[in-house]
Amino acid sequence: MRSVQNQSGALKKKMNGYVGFSNFPNQEHRRSIKRGFNFTLMVVGESGLGKSTLINTLFESKVYPTKDSDTGEAPAARTGVEITSVSADIQENGVRLRLSVVDTPGFGDSINNDEAWRPILENIESRFDAYLAQENRVNRSKIVDNRVNAVLYFIRPSGHGLRAIDIEFMKHLHTRVNLIPVIARSDTLAGREVETFKARIMADINYHGIQIFKPVSDQFDDPETVADNKAIAAKVPFAVVGSEQLVERADGTKVRGRKYPWGTIEVENEAHNDFVSLRQMLLRTHMEELRDATDVGLYEAYRTQKLLALGHVQDNAVFREFNPRQQLEEEERLHGAKMGKLEAEMAAVFRQKVQEKEGKLKQSEEELHSRHQQMKAVLEKQRHELEDKRARIGNPLGAQQNTSMDAAAAAVMAHGGEPVQRMPSKDKKKRGFF
């Protein structure tokens, strides 16, 4: 075993002998044969463009019932777009395929088709939601995958480019499904008209930034596969003709096609239309890429958007390599910052409480001082009132005494200076007798 280090730093081992893990694709092949495959194909387009006929021609079986136009009965009137689905089990060379065809009758048949795309988009997203709900279950052993893997969008062969309804449909659905534009009934256009029409359609698609499915090559493809992918991509949008009838050619052989007075259009003749290239891409070479693009690309983008809208946040740190020491230092730094923040918050709360307490104490002190001043003023007022009353009571008594004394002195002087003898009162007389 030899070791070679690549640019990313990983060691690339080269085995000296046969080990056996290169047989893993064969194991996958056996498992796929055992389980079978699921493929969901949606067809969208106006009525009368041959959608059912093309599906039956692709799978060479009566997968989808065609509408009988010879009964003479008018089709039932529809008020909008309907979503119908037909499933069929197909087997070829021991490989089982569970095919589901989703039709959209009523699309583009109304007078106002401004939002004809909405029911189709809601149906595709509802299938994504159903798959997401199954992934979130506790028991995921039986997950039914009915997500739409590809949409064949049928364009009316007008020769003038995409219409408003075509552009609106593709703009709203190109991020949810693999779009494959198809020019229906291309036998109504001449060869030069078909090429001009294709160029106008691609110009409109590129101008509006619409993403359509095209086969791509990688480093593992051989030169033949790369050439085939380029040839198929050059024919997008596919100008196709479908037919379930066998017509006889000039040499007597019978082929699928349409017979006209001016000649015969062969379905599987690449010189007449692009049916073979469409079938090659859709069924033979890129069916798994369509399934993988739906699962890994379109569904994952929708799932991420849905979960983020529901408030789910993913920690990307768990998906990258890290140094334990650096992680410990980072955790210590974050812990220190957290504790510092808590300490600052507690200090701020403490200061606030102290300020509130000081304010309350100051307010109480002012209230006590105010009460003290009021009580002092009341007491001072009462003291003044008492002094005034005392003054008013004490002055009349003194004046009365002075007047009595002056009268007594005058009487003495009137009797020659001798004191006047007072007659004893009756009470004194009575006391003297006893």
C-alpha positions, 0 to 999 in steps of 0.5 A: 500500500502506497500513500499519497497526500493530496492538496487537501491534506488527506492521505490517498491510499493506493492498493497493491492488490485486490481487496474487494470493496470495488464490488460495492456498486454491484451490491447496490445494483442487487439491492436496487433490483430487489427494492425497485424504483419510484419515479414521479413525473408531472405533465403540465400544459393546455388541453389538446397538446398530446400529454397523455399520448406522449406519456404512453409513447415514452413507456410504450404501454397504456400508462395514462388513459387517453381522452377519446375524441371520437365520442362527440361529447364535449369535455366537462367544464372546469372551474380551475386547475385539477390535480390527478395522479395515475400509478402503474408498475412497469417491469423491464429486464427484471427491473421494477419501476413504480411510475406515478404520472401527475396530470394537471387538467384545466391548466391554461383553459380559463379566461383568467390564467394569472395564477394557474400555477398556484395549485400546481406549486401547492401540490408540489410543496405539499408532497415535500411537507408530507416527506418531511413529516415522515422524516421526523417520525420516530419510526422511519422504516416505511417512508413513501416518497411521492415527491415530483422528480420532473415536470414536462412542461408542454409549450404550444407550437406558436412559433413566437416564443414563450407566452406570459402564462409559460413564463409565470409558471416557470418562474414560480416552479423552477426552484421546486422541481426539475423543469423540462420544456417540451414543444408539443405537436412539433410536426405542425412546424417546419424544420427551420421554424422549429430551430427558430422557435427553440432559440426564442424559447431559450432566449426568454428562459435565460432573460428571466433567469429560469433554471431548467434541467440539463444533463451535465458531465463530470470527471468520471464520465467517459468521452462518449458520455460527455458527447451524448450529454452535449448532444442532448443539452443542445436539443433543449427544449425538446420538439416532440411528436407522440403517437400510439399507432403503428404506421407503415413506411414505404419499405413495408416496416411498421413504426410508431408515427403519424401519417399525413397526406404529404408524408409520415412523421416517425416518432423514433426518427431523430431527423423528424423530432427529438423524442429519442433524445427526450426518452434517452435523458428522461429514462435511460441515462438521467433518471437517477440524476433527476431523483438525486437533484430532487432529493439533494438539491430542491428538497433540501433547499425547501426543507432548510427554508421550512425549518428556519421559518419554524424557528429551528437554528442549526449550530454549524460548530458541531460539523467542523473540526476543532482543537480541544485546547482552543475550545476550552480556552474559548469556553473559559473566555465566554464564561468569563465574559458571562460572569463579568456581565452578571457581575456588572448587572448585579452591581447595577442592581445594588447601586439602584437599590442603594439609591432607592433606599437613600431616597426613601431615608431622605424623604423620611427625614424631610417628613420628620423635620417638617412634622417637627417644625409644625409641632414647634409652631403649634407649641409656640402658638399655644405658649403665646396664647397662655401668656396672653391669657395670664396677662389678661387675668393678672392685671384686673386683680392688681388694679382692684387692690390698689383702689381699696388701699387708696380708699382706706387711706382717705378714710384715715385722713378724714378721722384725724389720722386715727383708724376707723373702728369697724363694727364687728360683723354679725358673724363675729358677734355670734362667735363671741357669744359662744 
